[in-house]
Amino acid sequence: MTVSLLLHLLAAMLWIGGMAFALFALRPAAIATLQPPQRLPLMSAALERFFRLVMGAVVVVLATGLHLVFAAGGFAAVRPG
C-alpha cells in the first residue's frame, strides 16, 4: 500500500506541478522573450512532450487510486460519514 500511495502522489505531483510550470513559468517567459512566430513551435513542442507524460500519470493516478480504495475495503469503507 505504501508503494501505491507513493506512486499515486508522485504521478499527481507530475501532473499538477507540470501544469503550474507551464502556466506560471513557461508561458510568461515565452511571451516575454519570443515573438509569436517563434513562441508557437516552442509551446507546441513542450506541451506535446508534457501531455505524453500526463497520459501516463493519469493512468497511474487512476490505477493506484483504485488500488488504495480497494485495499482499504472498497468504496463503502472509504466514503465520508
CYANA upper distance limits for C-alpha pairs under 8 A (distance plus 0.5 A):
  1 MET  CA      5 LEU  CA      6.71
  1 MET  CA     68 LEU  CA      7.20
  1 MET  CA     71 ALA  CA      7.85
  2 THR  CA      6 LEU  CA      6.64
  3 VAL  CA      7 LEU  CA      6.60
  4 SER  CA      8 HIS  CA      6.44
  4 SER  CA     64 THR  CA      5.87
  4 SER  CA     65 GLY  CA      8.42
  4 SER  CA     67 HIS  CA      7.79
  4 SER  CA     68 LEU  CA      7.38
  5 LEU  CA      9 LEU  CA      6.62
  5 LEU  CA     64 THR  CA      7.54
  5 LEU  CA     68 LEU  CA      7.70
  6 LEU  CA     10 LEU  CA      6.60
  7 LEU  CA     11 ALA  CA      6.52
  7 LEU  CA     60 VAL  CA      7.71
  7 LEU  CA     61 VAL  CA      8.21
  7 LEU  CA     64 THR  CA      7.65
  8 HIS  CA     12 ALA  CA      6.72
  8 HIS  CA     60 VAL  CA      7.03
  8 HIS  CA     61 VAL  CA      5.58
  8 HIS  CA     64 THR  CA      6.13
  8 HIS  CA     65 GLY  CA      7.23
  9 LEU  CA     13 MET  CA      6.54
  9 LEU  CA     61 VAL  CA      8.36
 10 LEU  CA     14 LEU  CA      6.67
 11 ALA  CA     15 TRP  CA      6.74
 11 ALA  CA     57 ALA  CA      5.28
 11 ALA  CA     58 VAL  CA      7.73
 11 ALA  CA     60 VAL  CA      6.94
 11 ALA  CA     61 VAL  CA      6.57
 12 ALA  CA     16 ILE  CA      6.54
 12 ALA  CA     57 ALA  CA      7.39
 12 ALA  CA     58 VAL  CA      8.29
 12 ALA  CA     61 VAL  CA      7.04
 13 MET  CA     17 GLY  CA      5.83
 13 MET  CA     18 GLY  CA      8.28
 14 LEU  CA     18 GLY  CA      6.14
 14 LEU  CA     54 VAL  CA      7.97
 14 LEU  CA     57 ALA  CA      7.62
 15 TRP  CA     19 MET  CA      6.86
 15 TRP  CA     54 VAL  CA      6.17
 15 TRP  CA     57 ALA  CA      7.00
 15 TRP  CA     58 VAL  CA      8.20
 16 ILE  CA     20 ALA  CA      6.71
 17 GLY  CA     21 PHE  CA      6.59
 18 GLY  CA     22 ALA  CA      6.63
 18 GLY  CA     50 PHE  CA      7.92
 19 MET  CA     23 LEU  CA      6.65
 20 ALA  CA     24 PHE  CA      6.26
 20 ALA  CA     25 ALA  CA      8.20
 21 PHE  CA     25 ALA  CA      5.65
 21 PHE  CA     26 LEU  CA      6.77
 22 ALA  CA     26 LEU  CA      5.28
 22 ALA  CA     27 ARG  CA      6.42
 23 LEU  CA     27 ARG  CA      6.12
 23 LEU  CA     28 PRO  CA      8.00
 24 PHE  CA     28 PRO  CA      6.99
 25 ALA  CA     29 ALA  CA      6.58
 26 LEU  CA     30 ALA  CA      6.52
 27 ARG  CA     31 ILE  CA      6.62
 27 ARG  CA     43 MET  CA      8.17
 28 PRO  CA     32 ALA  CA      6.55
 29 ALA  CA     33 THR  CA      6.61
 30 ALA  CA     34 LEU  CA      5.92
 30 ALA  CA     39 ARG  CA      6.55
 31 ILE  CA     35 GLN  CA      7.75
 31 ILE  CA     36 PRO  CA      8.25
 31 ILE  CA     39 ARG  CA      7.65
 34 LEU  CA     38 GLN  CA      6.41
 34 LEU  CA     39 ARG  CA      6.05
 35 GLN  CA     39 ARG  CA      6.48
 36 PRO  CA     40 LEU  CA      6.74
 37 PRO  CA     41 PRO  CA      8.07
 38 GLN  CA     42 LEU  CA      7.31
 39 ARG  CA     43 MET  CA      6.68
 40 LEU  CA     44 SER  CA      6.44
 41 PRO  CA     45 ALA  CA      6.52
 42 LEU  CA     46 ALA  CA      6.55
 43 MET  CA     47 LEU  CA      6.40
 44 SER  CA     48 GLU  CA      6.45
 45 ALA  CA     49 ARG  CA      6.85
 46 ALA  CA     50 PHE  CA      6.67
 47 LEU  CA     51 PHE  CA      6.37
 48 GLU  CA     52 ARG  CA      6.97
 49 ARG  CA     53 LEU  CA      7.22
 50 PHE  CA     54 VAL  CA      6.70
 51 PHE  CA     55 MET  CA      6.61
 52 ARG  CA     56 GLY  CA      7.30
 53 LEU  CA     57 ALA  CA      6.72
 54 VAL  CA     58 VAL  CA      6.49
 55 MET  CA     59 VAL  CA      6.92
 56 GLY  CA     60 VAL  CA      6.77
 57 ALA  CA     61 VAL  CA      6.55
 58 VAL  CA     62 LEU  CA      6.61
 59 VAL  CA     63 ALA  CA      6.54
 60 VAL  CA     64 THR  CA      6.35
 61 VAL  CA     65 GLY  CA      6.21
 62 LEU  CA     66 LEU  CA      6.66
 63 ALA  CA     67 HIS  CA      6.71
 64 THR  CA     68 LEU  CA      6.52
 65 GLY  CA     69 VAL  CA      6.74
 66 LEU  CA     70 PHE  CA      6.66
 67 HIS  CA     71 ALA  CA      6.41
 68 LEU  CA     72 ALA  CA      6.74
 69 VAL  CA     73 GLY  CA      7.15
 69 VAL  CA     74 GLY  CA      5.83
 69 VAL  CA     75 PHE  CA      6.75
 69 VAL  CA     78 VAL  CA      7.34
 70 PHE  CA     74 GLY  CA      4.74
 70 PHE  CA     75 PHE  CA      7.60
 72 ALA  CA     77 ALA  CA      7.24
 72 ALA  CA     78 VAL  CA      7.45
 73 GLY  CA     77 ALA  CA      5.90
 73 GLY  CA     78 VAL  CA      7.89
 74 GLY  CA     78 VAL  CA      7.18
 75 PHE  CA     79 ARG  CA      6.59
